[in-house]
Amino acid sequence: MIPISRLSLNQATVKSLTLPQTLDLCLRHEIRAVGLWRDRVAELGLAESAAAVRRSGLHVSSLCRGGFFTHSGAGARGASMADNRAAIEEAAALGADALVLVSGGLAPGHRDLGLARRMIADAVGELVPRAQELGVRLGIEPLHPMFCADRCVIVRLSDAVDLALLFPADAVGVVVDTYNVWWDSGIAADIARAHGRIVSYQLGDWVSPIPADALLGRGHLGDGSVDFGPLTRQVLAAGYTGYAEVEIFNQEVWDAPADETASTVKARFAAVLG
């Protein structure tokens, strides 16, 4: 379905590595693309990070992350918007295919889902002109419903598509992350509706039981419950031609040697998606 040449390694999968170490790892294992995280970019500095990426010849499939738009006070909202504008500039400097947006949970002191979603729509609308100016595509990522309260009130791909369609396609799209959407009975129709709007395809398996820290419940492809074949065929049929990015949050994976992790990622990608 997807050749190994379109594999990208998200930096979170090898969390302990610095940005240069991550680039070197990808080069050693002939992985052609990488998904970067802003904290690691900040450690090295944006200018040096962008230079390191150029020297490596690797493609940046995504930058994580912007978002967290739901704030009760004007000061907090202003700081969030300033941070997101900085994230757009970082994505442009790195040549990233998309800036991934994790939109934010309920506003502090509120239980109003509608209010939180309106805040997110307003914030995305404010960012669109700058994203278009710099040629950056914003990717709205729905998260699994268990993260709704504190991380992301956008919990179904349908929610993300509805929001993205309010804005120009060159500026706003959606992220399809298998870990977050595999459970949704309407996912096939929503992926089809996202035709031309999918800016990132991320891969991680759902492993059970859920760990005490629910964020760390992602596993290597094939270790859990996700049926990757149908999802991948649907994403490709929706016109997606970018990289497929393996993003795993898992303490055992993080504790393993990075070269072992990269080898496993490649082998599982070939077995599951090849």
Secondary structure, 3 states (H helix, E strand, C coil): CCCHHHEEEEHHHHCCCCHHHHHHHHHHCCCCEEEEEHHHHHHHCHHHHHHHHHHHCCEEEEEEEEECCCCCCHHHHHHHHHHHHHHHHHHHHHCCCCEEEECECCCCCCCCHHHHHHHHHHHHHHHHHHHHHHCCCEEECCCCHHHCCCCECCCCHHHHHHHHCCCCCCCEEEEEEHHHHCCCCCHHHHHHHCCCCEEEEEECEECCCCCCCHHHCEECCCCCCCCHHHHHHHHHHCCCCCCEEECCCCHHHHHCCHHHHHHHHHHHHHHHHC
